[in-house]
Amino acid sequence: MKRVGKEGAAGAGAAVSSLLVSQRGLQIALGVIWVFEGLLQAEGPKFSRDYPLGTLAQSVMGAPMWVNQSVVAGIHSFVSHWPLSNLGSVLLQVAIGAALVSGPLPARLSAFRWRGPW
């Protein structure tokens, strides 16, 4: 049986780590996906007044009663101004995606970033 020494283990670890995506690469990928999702939200049928109570409300028909009631209650708060609410959602999603793709915040804004509990 052939034993792998420290050199073999280090070589295998280096090969695996070169396949992993960097944190910045992951950030760019998520930003692109978020922008794409925002553009999908901008489809014409999603701006019609029938969309919230037609398509969205029907998507929870087989769900438990508490899920159905909570989704329908959330939809009703946006029904009267649905096209504006949808436009706001599109702009917010595209802005978040663009911020992820553009890179780290400038130093003057870094105080507003969440640093976590540690």
Buried (B, 14 or more C-beta within 10 A) or exposed (E): EEEEEEEEEEEEEEEEEEEEEEEEEEBBEBBBEBBEBBEEBBEEEBBEEEBBBEEBBEEBEEEEEEEBEEBBEEBEEBBEEBEEBBBEBBEEBBEBBBBBBEEEEEEEEEEEEEEEEE
